[in-house]
Amino acid sequence: MVLNSIIKKNKNEMFMYNVQSRKAVRILREVMTPLIKMNFSTKSDRDMRMNRLDKIKLVTDIKYISNINHDVFIKKMRNARIASWQYKTNVPYSLCVEKNRDRNELIIEFSGKILLDDYPQLICTSTIHQCLENINNLGICKLDVEPIIEHSQVLKCDVTQDVPYENLSQLTSKIVRGIKNHQKYSYRQDGSNLTINNNVSTPNRKVRLVIYDKDEEMVMSANREFLKSTNNPERVLDYFKNKIRFEMNMNSVNQIKKRLHLNDNSLLSILNSTAQPILDFLYEIIRPCDSHPKSIVTLHDYEQYLLLSSCNYDLGKVETVVRRFGSPKVAITKKMKPYRELLRSILHNEEPDVREDLRTLLSIESKETCAADDSNH
């Protein structure tokens, strides 16, 4: 009687879970379909696919900076002589300009907010000139814009996509359920926001993907001064309404070249790249949909289902339990295989392949951003 009661209770839970999944997928399709059908003929397909950045660190020749304002630049001494001059601020946006005499280098690091009202366009081929001219307009120094664009190397950058989507929690939950190797990739959830890291010991191989509510982030107190610096803060906020951001942090030249499929790290190569590093990374970490899912047909299958449901279908939590109680002589990938197959079976025909969902979603962003470009010019 007790066993029958437990089985009945969990079957009901499973039924409700599948019903909710079907409803979520229907909502997802209703939101995305009209956006996919929109016609954005004003930009070429290549323009749509070029990468956009929210932060960048450049290095170039020291000769491309002059007329620095010594009242705002801080001098750094080494061996009783001036080694460098540096200007740095985080309000109303992140900006650092360094004239390094020791290395004969000019280093410039800034965020897309340097664009002020044009921030939604981010740093790209059509806005890089404006970014550098806006620094000149501050009156802190004189940058030779064209040579800097032509002759800079990128040391760090954040490839960014802003996507229209209303249910971030639903999306990040699907991504977490799809992670195929919790030893190779770790994740952290902060409310609905999600951060995924590749677990590597070598710093120049590290990469991080953050998915968060951009609409919510823009109205935080940290952005108050930035919005005050714009001419039309309401228009900026309106653009980010119901937007979520995918942001990939690449903090080494090695990762920049690898993820953008480049042979060099020049500024122009990076801005003209049509690689899709965010989507590639998601495909790398998320297992593909199984066309032949496993069914719950035995008591052992049902026991595995009970563990899955008690862990809220989170394979990371399941793996923790399996590692604790499973035989250390059996490889963790082998022990986890039936749980992955069972989860795929539960989700089969209830949720489409999450990787294909993401491909569709991330293709929407480039078209919408290009449409925003046209409306601003």
N, C-alpha and C positions, 0 to 999 in steps of 0.2 A: 504493500500500500504506500509506504513511504517513498520507495523508488519510483512508482508510477506517478506520484504527486510531483516529485522533482522533475521527471521527464516532461510531464504536462506543462509545468511552469516554464521550463526552459524552451519548449517548443513554441509556447505563446510569445516568449521574449524574442525568439528567432523570427517569428512571423511578423511581429511589430517592427523589428529591425529592417526586414526586407521591404515592408510597406513604406517605411520612412525613406529608405534608399530610393525606391521608385519615384516617390514624390519629389525628392531632392533632384534627381536626374531630370524630371519633367520641368522643374523650375529652371535648372541650368540651361536646358535647351531653349526654353521660352525667352530667356534673357539673351542668349548668344545668337540665335538665328537671325533676328533683324539686323544685328551689328555685322554679321558675316556678309549679309546681302547688300550692305551699303556700298555705293560706288564712289571710290576715291580715285578719280582719273587725273587729278592735278599733279601727281608725282609719279615718277617712274617706279617700276617694281624694285629696282636697285636702291633708289632713294629710301623706299619704305624699309628695306632690309638693313640699311647701314646702322651701325651701333650708336647708341646715345649713352653719355656718361653723366653721372651726378657728381663725380669727384675725379680730379686728375692731378698728377704730380709730374712736372716737366723739368728737364735739364737741357740747357743749351749753352752757347758761348757767352762769356761775360760781357763781350762787346755790345750785346744787344740791349743793355740797360744804361741809362745816363740820368743826370739831373736828379739824383736821389735826395729826398728831403731828410736831412740829418736830424731834424726835430722829431721825426716819427720813426726813423730807422734806428735800431739799437746796434752799436758796434760790439763786436766780440774780439777780445785780445788774445794773442798767443805769442809767447816769447817777446813781450814788450812791444808788439806791433799789432796793427789792425788786421785780423785774419778774415773777417767778413762783416757785412752790414745786413741786418735782417729786420723786416717789417712783418708783424704777425697780428692777426685779429680773428676772433670767432664771432663777433657781433658787427653787423647784422647777418654776416655770412662768414664762412671759413676762407681765409686768404693768408698766404705766406709768400713773401718775396725775399729771396736771399741773394746777395751779391757776394760770392765766395772767392776771395782773392787767392787763397791757398791753392784751390783747385782750378782757378780760372774759369769758374762756372757761374751761370745764372740759373737759380732753381725757383720755379714758380709752382705753387700748389693752391688750388682753389676749388670751390664747389659750384654747382650749377646755379646756385642762388645769386652769383655775381651778375646773372642776367636780369635780375629784378623782375619786372612784369613779364618777361619772356622766359621765366624759370621753367614753365611746363615743357618748353622745347628741349631743355637740357643742353649739354655740351655735345655738339655734333658739327658736321662739315659746314652747315649753314649758320652756326652761331659762334664758332671759335674766334673769329675776327672780333665780334661784338664783345666776347668775354674779355679779351686783352685790351680793347679800347675802353671798356668800362673801368679797368684797373688804371689806365692812363687818366681817365676823368676824375679819379680820386685826388690827383695832384701830389701823389707821394713819390712818383718817379716817372721817367719816360721810357717806355718799352718800344722797341722797333718791331712792330706787329708782324709784318710780312716775313722778315727773316726768321723770326721765332717760330712761326707756323711751318716754314720750310725746313728748318734745321734743328728741331727739338726731338728729343727722345723721351719716351714715357716710362717712368719708373714705377708708378702705381696708377690704378684706375678702378672705378666702380662702374661696371656695365649695368645699365638700369632700364627697366621696362615698367611703365605704369599701365595697369589693366583695369578696365571697367568690370567690377564684380561686386556683388552686394553681400555675399556670404563667405567671408574669409575663413571662418571657423570650419565650415563644411569642406572647403578646398584643402586647407592644411591637414585636416583629419584624413582625407583621402591620400594625400602625399605620404603622411607618416605610415599609414597602413601599407603603402606600397614599397617602402624602403626594403631592399632585398638583403642587405648585409649590415647589421647593426654594430658589428665590430669595425668595419671599414668606414662607416659613416655614422656620426653622432648627431643628435638633434636636441634642441631645447625649445620648449613652448612657453611663451609669455602671454597668457590669455589666448587670443586667437593667432597671435604673431608666431612665426616659426623661423628658427635659425638652424641651418644644416652645415656641418663641417666635414671635410674629409680627414680622417684620422691618420696623419702622417707625421713622422718625426723630423723630416727635413723642412725647414722654414720656407724654402723657395718652391716647395710643392704644395703648400697650403692654399686652400681656397675656401671661401665662405659664401653661402647664399642666404640672404635674409628675405623673408616674405612678410610684409606688414601692411597695416591699414594706413595708407597715406593720407586719406581724408582726416582721420583721427589725429595723426601726427602733426598735420599742418596747423591745427588750432591749439596745440599745446603752447604753454608759456614760452618755451625755448624759441618759438618762431615769431613771437610778438614783435620784436624789433625788426625782423626781416619784413614782415607784412607792412609795418609802418613806413619802411623805406620804399615801398612800391607806390605807383600812382593810383593803381586800382586793385587794392587787396581783395575786394569781393570777386573780381574776375579771376584772380589767381586761385582763390578758394573754390570757386565754382568749377574750375577745370578738374580739381582733385576730388570733387564730390563722388562718392561711391567708387573710388579708385583704390586698388591695392598695388603695392610696389614689389617687384622682384628686383633685388639688388645683389649683384655678384661682386664681392671684394677680391681684387687680384693685386696682391702686394709684392709681387716679384716680377722681374722681366721674364723669367722662365715661364711662369704661369700665363702672363699676357700673350706671349708668342704661341704657347701651346693651345690655349683656349680660343684664341682668335685665328688660329691656323696661319701664322705669319712667320716669315724668315727674319724679320727685324722688328724693332719696337719704336719706329719713327712715328711721330704724331699723325702724319698724313696716312700712313699705312693703317693705323688703328682706327682713325675716323672713317676711313673708306672700307673697312672690313665689313663683309656681309655674313660673317660667321654668326652662329646663334649659340653663344657660350652658355646662356642660362638654360635653354632647352636641352642642349647637349648634356649638361650636368644633370638635369632632371632625368633624362633618359639613362644616364650612367648609373644613377642610384635607385631608380624605380624598376621593379621587375615588369616584364611585359605580361599582358593578359594571356592566360592559358586557354587555348581553344578546346582542351579536353579536361575540364575540371573534375575534381574528385567529388564523390557524393558521400553523404552520411548513411552508411549501410550496415555498419557493425557497431557493437558496443564500444570497441576501442575508438572508432571514429567519434562516437558520441562523447566519450570521455575527453577527447581532444577538443571537441566543440565546447564542452563545459569550461575547460581552461581558457580557451579563446574568449568566450563571453565574459568570464570573470575578470579577464584582463582588458575588457572593453575593446576587443579586437585589435589591440596594440601588440604587434609582434615583438617590439622591444621588451615589453613587460613579460610576454610569454617566454622569451629567450632567457630572461633573468631567472624565472622559475625552473625552466628546463636545465639550465646550468647548475642550479642549486641541487636539484634532485636527480638529474640524469647521470648516467654512467660517464665518468671522465675518460673512459677508453674509446668512446664513440665520438667522432668529429661533430662539432656543433652544427655544421651545415647539414649533415645527415639527420641529426635529431630534429632540426627545425623544418626539414622538407615537408613532412606530413601536415604541419600546421600551416605552412604557406599554401600548400595545395588545398587544404580545407577552407582557408579563408578565401581563396580564389573561387572555390565552389560556391561559397555563401554569396559572394558578390557577383558571380557570373550571371549575366543578363539582367542584373539589378543596377550595376554601375558600369558605364562604358569603360574601356581601357583608359585609365587615368593619364597615361602618357599622351594618348591622342587628344584627350580633353585639353591638356596643357598646350599641345601644339596649336590647336584651334584658338585657344585663349590668347596665347602670346602673339599670334599672327594678327589678332584684332588690334593690339596696342600700336603696332607700327603704322597701320592705316589711320587710326584715330589721331595719332600724334602728327602725322603729315597733314591731315586735314586742319589741325590746329595751327600748323605753320602757315598754311595758305590764308587762314583767316586773320593772321597777324601782319600780313604784308600786302 
